[in-house]
Amino acid sequence: MSEFDRKPLGELADCRMGETILSKDLDETGYPIFSADSSAGPWGHKKNISKVLKRGSIVIGARGTIGAPRLPNHDEFGCTQTTIAVTPSSEVNPYYLKLALESSDIKNIAAQQAVPMLTIGQISQLEIPVPPLPEQKKIAEILSGIDDAIKAEVNMASKIAKQYQGVLSRIFDDVSKEIPLGDYLPLEGLDLDISDGNYSAKYPSASEFVERGVPFIRASNMKEGTIDDKDMRFITATKHQEITKGHLKSGDILIANRGEIGKTSRVPERHIGSNINAQVVRINGGKKIDSSFLFHYLSSPFCQALIDELTTGTALKQLPIGNLVKLLIPAPEMGVQVAIGGTLDSMQRVMNITTEKSKKLSQLKQAISSELLSGHKRVSV
């Protein structure tokens, strides 16, 4: 199937820069005003504007947040000098054009300048695939359906995340203590298994890292409460046996003590036996503290505030292990710990499932967009 004919955007739409609007000019009511960085909604409102845009006009970030075409859900609105407003002609479906702009090379075009930005000349010359209008509408219908599904999953994940944070607060922050957790004791008083990756003179040198071997986990590998294997570093089995206090065990919780101090991750089964670098501390509650309970407590805003108080340094902040062991944690009866950890685990699993669904839907949309917007795959109308 042949590709669609392509036309410069300037032949398909009216393209013009947004008007100069300062924050001091905003009103509490008036036309919604969009800026390059107002991705979640209007930046503000203003009663008097020089260019009133109608529903169907597209706003593209021209400075700051470049690209990210948006189709505001307002009958009338305005946009600032950090954006370009694109008003389609009658031969172009607005939603289709938004999709085509999302798939275009906007960011790379802007990056060619010393100061990345978009100009009217650049955006007007951008070539857009132009199928017949009925086919544009069908493509927009198909891909907008996927967009709606993505939005539903993102909203669900956000809703559960808020509920999760609320439960964390009620359990660990709430002064009423609906769930009795007993006294808060320092880590060093609980006789837990704690060690870091500070190996002094035995620390691996740059030449001792290898392409494959024993994973050497850094704080940058700690993402979304687990270990991300992308950009992993490795040491030899021989070096691994020389630096033993950072060997990871089942039930270990990792906490970053440099960089993103307080960031917490669980050690998945595939990393039992891996090693950690000097940015990371491992904590294992053994039979005294349930692993899930400990992970969620360390991740809670209440505990993160305590961690911040134990942090030292100004230009280069860190959390020495000598300070970390003074961190106060609750140690209620094991049955209470298991119940709390299990409840919070369940909420996190649902969050992870919805987040994964939205990622897969985004990948599906990208794949389908590539086929439909190029004309490699046609739709019947």
C-alpha positions, 0 to 999 in steps of 0.5 A, a space after each residue: 500500500 502506498 504512503 499518503 501524500 504529504 503537505 506542509 502544515 502551513 497549507 493545512 492550518 493557520 499557524 501563529 505564535 501565542 500572545 504575550 501574557 504575564 502571570 501578573 495579567 491573569 484573572 480568576 475568571 476569563 478565557 482559559 490560557 494555555 502555556 507550553 508547560 500547562 500539560 495538566 490544564 490551563 495555566 490560568 485565565 484572562 478576560 481580555 486577549 487579542 486572539 481567541 482560539 476556538 475548539 479544534 485549535 491545537 496548542 504546541 509548546 514552542 519554548 520550554 516544553 517543546 512539542 506535546 500537541 494538545 487539543 484543549 477541551 474548551 469552546 474558546 481559549 487563548 495561549 501564551 508566547 511560549 506556544 504556537 496555535 495551530 487552527 486546522 482548515 476544513 480539509 483536516 480533522 483536528 484530532 487526526 492532526 494532533 495525532 500526526 503532530 505527535 508522530 512528527 519530528 518536532 523535538 528534533 527540529 527544535 533541537 537544531 537551534 542553539 537554544 531549542 525552540 520552535 518558530 512559525 517557519 519551522 512548524 509551517 514547513 513540517 510535512 503532514 500525511 494527508 489521507 482523505 477526510 473520511 479516513 482521517 476521521 476513522 483514524 482519529 476514532 480508532 486512536 482516540 479510543 486507545 487514548 481514552 483507554 490509556 487515560 482510564 488506566 492512568 486515572 485508576 493508577 492515580 486514584 489507587 496511588 492516592 488511596 495508598 498514600 492515605 492508608 500509609 498516613 493513617 497507619 504510620 502518621 495518624 496521631 490517633 493510632 487506629 492501629 496500635 504499633 507499639 513503641 518506635 525503636 531505633 534500628 540498632 536496638 532491634 538487632 537487625 541485619 544491616 550493612 552497606 556497600 562501603 568496602 574501603 580499599 577493596 572497593 572495585 576500581 573502574 578496571 574491575 568492572 566487566 560486561 557480565 558477572 555478578 550484578 553490582 547494584 547502584 542507587 540509580 538501579 532502584 526504581 519504582 520499589 524494585 531493581 531495574 536491570 537497565 544500565 547494570 554494572 557487573 563485577 567478577 565472582 572473584 571480586 564478589 567474594 572479596 567484598 561480602 558485606 553487601 551480598 544480598 539476601 532473601 527479604 532484603 530492603 535497600 535504601 539509598 544513602 546518597 543521591 536520592 536519599 531515602 529511596 527504597 526498593 525490595 530485592 527481587 529473587 533474581 538479585 538474591 546473591 547480587 552485590 551493592 555499591 557505596 550508595 546503598 544500604 541493605 536492611 533485613 528484618 529476619 524473623 523480627 520485622 516483616 519484609 513488606 511491613 518494613 518496605 512500606 514503612 520506610 517508603 512512608 512520608 512519616 519515615 522519609 521525614 525522619 530520614 531527612 533529619 538524619 541526613 548530613 552535609 550541604 553541597 553533598 548530602 548523605 545518610 551515613 550508616 551510623 545515622 541510619 541505624 538511629 532511625 526509629 521504626 515500629 515493631 508491633 506483633 508479627 501478625 499485625 505487621 503481616 496484615 499491614 504489609 499484605 494490605 499495602 502489597 495488594 494495593 501496590 499490585 493493583 497500581 502496578 497492573 494498571 500502570 503496566 496496562 497503560 504502558 502496553 496501551 501506549 506501545 499499541 497506540 504507537 505501533 498502530 499510529 505508525 501504520 495508519 498515519 503513514 498509509 501502510 495500513 488503510 482503514 475502510 470508511 
